[in-house]
Amino acid sequence: MNAFEIIGGKKLKGEIQPQGAKNEALQIISAVLLTDQKVTISNIPDIKDVNKLIELLGDLGVTVERLSKDTYTFEAKHINLDFFQSDVFKSKGGSLRGSIMIVGPLLARFGKAAIPKPGGDKIGRRRLDTHFLGFEKLGAKFVYDPKKEFFNVDATNLKGAYILMDEASVTGTANIVMTAVMAKGTTTIYNAACEPYLQQLCKMLNRMGAKITGVGSNLLTIEGVTKLGGTEHRMLPDMIEIGSFIGLAAMTESEITIKNVCYSELGIIPEVFRKLGIKFELKGDDIFIPSQKHYVIESFIDGSMLTIADSPWPGFTPDLLSIVLVVATQAKGSVLIHQKMFESRLFFVDKLIDMGAQIILCDPHRATVNGINKQYKLRGISMTSPDIRAGVSLLIAALSAEGTSTIFNIEQIERGYQDIDTRLRALGAQIKRVEASSPSH
């Protein structure tokens, strides 16, 4: 098993380029199935979840050509629909949560699809009902086979519909949009997610010939068309990486420049880090974070303790709450972290407590952090990464800690972060990949 060995407590310095956005990639790459024409996509992150999806498309019959490290062309001219019933599809599709994203485009174009029960993170229940309720409203019928753990979906007669979504799910909205673009008539989606990644998808589909209005709002109107064409698309930088690097700079007292961040698409994220007392400035489209010895958490105007909670866009993304929690451990002041969306995402705090952080886990959704104002450094320990975002939070903690830390199960980190050890070493981090047997605890 691979692990990261980190010698912490070193100040880092330099420039780092965020990768393309993982959460955008899964839906954008799935959208190539909507047309038989060539689609070119650039700034694709070279990470396991994305590479698995690209491989799955190749197995389905999509002609995939890699032009450079981050640029691919896709041509979905000859799709093998029988592949759905194969054991290969069951094992590959079942190991990748993102595989649900190919269902919408296939329903729209071919009128049928199948999907094995998907896997993914251990961060609590992530329902797929939103996707299927949307497909049903558009006229799809699906049957779950509990023995094979397969969903078979028939959508030979898709019709536009009014859909009030039960939750503003990003992947759910994306999947329903991709299904509706070729349904007969008008579809209205209310309580739609409006994340920049979803806006990117809608803009790409419109360039392909779709008719989507209301992009950027929570009310989307889609006029169905009969055919979509090819296009070129460049993905946004990953806002979760950008937030992670801001946190890393603060924790390690480092001077770091994050390059080409598409600042206008970051929403409330920079402001939340400012509330933790982190100073930075915008230089062109780069974020420059100076070396800071101390940072002080703001309180609310009435003097009460700051609460940082996740909520659908334009609220604060749940993917950065674990980063905020780690950064707060070394701040001056206290903050309540409220993780509303997923019930298991705070369960990594025991590792931070072992490192010397002062955290009270109130319940599965809330943790109070008492910042120690860098009066002492966290101490290095051995730990295991439970999911992508917690893994990077622990990595940041280890880089700021005194002594040596070992992080096991780094496959979880690498599902979301490309060449993370190489890029951190370029900033001066002492991190290396080692072969290690997993700890017993």
N, C-alpha and C positions, 0 to 999 in steps of 0.2 A: 504493500500500500504506500502511495506517495504521501509525504507530509512536508510542511514548510518548517524549517528551523530558522528562527529569527533572533538576532542579538539586538535588543532594543536600546532605547535611550540616546539614539544618534539624531542630530539635526540633519534634515534633508535640504536639498537646494536644487533648483533647476526648473525646467519646463516639462509639462506632461500633456499629451494629446488624448482627450477622451475618445473612446471607441464609438462606433455607431450604436444606436439605441437597440438593446436586446428586445424590449417590449414592442418596439415598432417593427423590428425585423420579422417576427413571427407572423404578423398579419400581412405585411407588405409582400413577403415572399409567397404566402398562400394565394394572394390575389393574382399571381401570374396564371393560375389555373382558369381564370375567367375568359381568357382569349387564346386563340391558336397562333397569335402573332408574337413576335419577339419582344421581350421586356428586358431592359438593362437596369440593374440596380447597383448603386455604389454606396460606399461607406458601410458595408455589411460587416458586423463584428465576427471575428474568427473564434467562435466559442461553441462548446459542445451542443447546446440546445439548438442553435441555429444550423450548425453543420448537419445534425441529425435530420432536421426538417428538409434541408437541401437534398440530402441522400434519399429521403423518403420520396421526394418529388421525382428524383431520377428513377427510382424503382417503379413509380407510377407511369413512367414513359415520357416525362418531361426531358427535353434535350437541354442539358445544363453545361455551360461553358464558363470556365473561370478565366477572366481576362487579366486580373491582378489579384493581390492579396485580399482586397476588399470589394472587387467589382465582378459581377457575374451577369451572363445573359441566360434567360430562360425562354424556352419555346415549348408550349404545351399543346403541340399539334396532334400527337398520337398518344392518347391516354388509354392505359389498359385497365378498364373498370373491373376486370376479373381479379386483379391483384388484391382487391379489398377482402376477398374471402380466404386469402392465403395465410398460412402460419407466420410467414415472414412479416406480413403487414401487422398481424396481431402482436407479435413481439416488439417490432419497431414502434408502431403507433402507441402501444400500451405503455412504453417506457418514456414517452414524451408528451407532456401536457399540451404543448403547442400543436399537437396533431389534430386537436379538435378544430383548429382554424382552417383546415382544408375542406371541412364539411360544407360550409356556406357556398364557396365558389363552385364546388362540384354539383351541389343541388341546383344552383342557378344555371349552370351550363349543360349538365347532363340529366338532371331530374332524379338522380339517385346518388347515394353515398352510404358508406358504412364506417363505423369507428369503434375500435376497442375501447374499453373503459380506461381512460388515461391515468398516468401516474404523475410524478412530479414532486414538489416540495412537501416536507412534513411541517406545515405551518398552520394546520387546522383545516377544517372542511372548506373546500372551494367548490361550490355547487356548479353543475353544468345545466341546471334547470333553465336558467335565463336563455341560454342558447336554444334549447329545444322548444321552450314556450314560444320563442320568436319564430322558429322554423314552422311550428304548428300553425301559428296565426297566419302565416303566408301560404298555408295549404299543404305543408309536408305532413306525412304520416310516418311515425317511427315505431319500431318494435324492438324491445330489449330482449335478448336471448340470455337468460341468467346462466345457463350451462356454459355457453361459449364466452360469456361476458362481452357481447357485441351489440352495438346499436345498428340496426338496418333502417335506412331512411328512404322513403319514396316521395318524390316531389315532382311528379310529371305535370302537375297543373298548378304552378305557383301564381298567386294573385296578390296584388298590393293590398295592404291592410293598415288599420290604425293599431299601433302597438304602444301600450304604456308599459314600459319596462319595470319589473319588480325591483330591480337594483341597477344603478348606473355602472354596469360592468363594462370595462374597456373591451375585453375580448368578446363578450356577448354582443355589444353594440357593433363591433367590427364584423362579426360573423353574420349578423342580421342584415347589416348594410350590404355585404357582399352577396347575400342571397337575394335581397330586394332589387338590386340594380338591374336584374334581367327578368323580374316578375312582371306580369301584365298589370298595367294601371299604376296607381299612386300608393306609395307606402309612407306613412307618417310615424316616426319613432320619437316618443316623448320620454323624458327622463333618460335621454341618451347620454353616454359618456362624452365628454368634450375635450379630453386630453390632447396635447399637441400631436401625439402619435396617431390618434384617430383622425385628427384634422389632416395629417399627412396622407393617410389612407384615402380619405374622401377626395383630396386634391388630385392624387394619383388616378383614382377611378374616373374623375371628371376629365382628366387629360386623355383617358382611354375611351371616352365617349359616354360616360354615365351622366345622369342629370340629378345631382344632389345639391340641395340648397339648405341654408341654415348651418353651414359648416362653422364650428367653433362655439355653437350654442347647444343647448340640451334638447332642441326640437329640430329634427332632421326631416326633410321632405324629399322623397326619391321618386322620380318618374321613371318607370321601367323602360329599358331599351332592349332591342333584340340582339345586339351584337356589340362587343367591345374590341378595341384594337390595341396595338402595342404602344409602349411609351418608354421614357427614361425617368429614373427616380433616384434622388440622393437622400439618404436617411439622415435624420438629426443626430447630433452627438448625444450620448447617453447621459441624461440628467442625473441618474442615480450615481454614476461614476463621478460626475462633477461634484455632487454633494459629498461623496465619499472623500474626494481629494481635498475639499475645503476642510472637512473634519480632520483628515490626516495632518494637514499643515498646522492646524491649531494645537492638536495633541502633542506634536513633536517639536513645536516651536520653530517650524521650518518656513523658509521663504520659497514659495512655489508659485509658478505661473501656470494656470490651466488654459490651454490654447483653444481658440475657435469654439466657444461654448454655445453660440446661438442664444445670447443672453435674453433676448425678447421672448424666447420659448420656455424660460425657466420658471415663470410664474412666481409663486410666493417663496420658492426654495431659498433664494439669497436672503430674504428678509428673516426667515426663521433662524438661519445661522447668525445673522446680525443680533437677533434677540438673545443669543447665547453669549454675545460680547465679542464675536469674531470680527476683526476688521479686514476689509479687502477693498480693492478698487477695480473699476472696469477700465481697461486700457485697450481701446478699439473693441474687439470682440473677445479679448482675453481677460480672465480674472486673475489679478495679482494679489496674493496673500502675503503680507510682510510677516517676518518672524515676531511672534508675540509671546512674552513671558507669562502674562496673565490675561484672562478674559472673564468678564463679570456678567452673570445672567441677569437680564432685566426682570423686574417684577411688573405686575399690572399697575395701572395708574392709581388704583386705590390701595396699593401696597401689598396685595395678596400675591401668593406664589404663582409664577408662570406655569401655565399648562400648555403642552404641545400635543395636539391630537391629529390623527389622520382623518381625511375626508375626501370624497370624490373631487376631482379637478373642478374649479381652480383652487381647491383646498390643498393641504399638504399631503404628499404621497406617502402611503404606508411603507414603501420600500426604503425610505430614509429615516424612519423612526429609530431603528436600531443604531444607526450612525449617530443621530442626535443624542441618544442615550449614552453612548460611549464618550462622546465629546463632553457631555455635561459632567462626567465623573471627575474631570480635572479643572472644571470651571470654579469660579467663586459664586456661591449661591445655590439655590435649590430649584428643582423643576419637577413637575408631575408629567410623566410620559403616558399618554392614553392611546393604546393601540386598539381601535374600535373594530377593525375589519377582520383580523385573524386572531384566533384565541391561543395560538401556541408560539407566537413570534417573540415573546419576552422570556422564554424559558432558557435563554442562554445567559441570563444575568448571574446565575450561580458561578459561572466561570469568572466573571468580572469581580464578584465578591471575593472569590479565592485569590484574585490578583491584588486585592486591597481596596477596591472601590466601595463606597458607602451607598448601598441601594437597598430600598425596601420594596420587595415584590408584593404589592397589595392584593392582587388577584391575577388571573391569567391575562387580563387586559391592561393593568395599570402598574406602573412602577414609579416610586419617588426616588430621585437621585439627589443626594447631598454632595455637592461639589467640594473637593478637598483643596481646591485652589493651588494645586501643585506643591503643597507642603511636603509631600513625599511622592515618589514615583510609584506607579503600579509595579508589581513584581512579576517576572516571567514564570509561566507555568506550562504544563502540558494540557492540551484541551482538544476537543473534537468539534468540528463545525456542523451544526444541525441543519442549516439551510444557507442559501446564497448570501443573503444580506447580513445575517448574524455572523457568517464566516468572515466577511470583510470587516465587520465591526471588531471582531476578535483580532483580526490581523492588524488593524489600526491600534488597538490596545497594546498588542505585543510590540509593535514598533516604538511605542512611547514608553514601554516598561523597562525596568532595570533587569539586566540578566537575560537569560536565554529562554525563549518560549518555543514549544513545538505545537503545530496545529495539524491534527489528523483530519481525514475525510475531506481533503482539499478539492476533490472532484466536485463537491458542491460549489465551492468558490469559482472553479473554472467553468462551471455551467454558465456563469454570468459575466466573468471578467477575463478579457483576453490578455495573455502573456503578462499577467499581473506581476509576477516575480521579476521578470526582465525589466519591465517599465519602472518598478520601484528601485531596482539596483541602479538604474540610470540616474536616479535622484540621490544615490548614496546610501540606500538602505542595505543593511546586512541581512539578506534573506537568501536562503538556498533551499533547493528541493532535495529531500533525502528519502531514501527507502526506509520505512519504519514499520514495525508491527504495531497495530492499533493498541491503545492503552486498555487495560482491563475494565476500567470504570466507564 
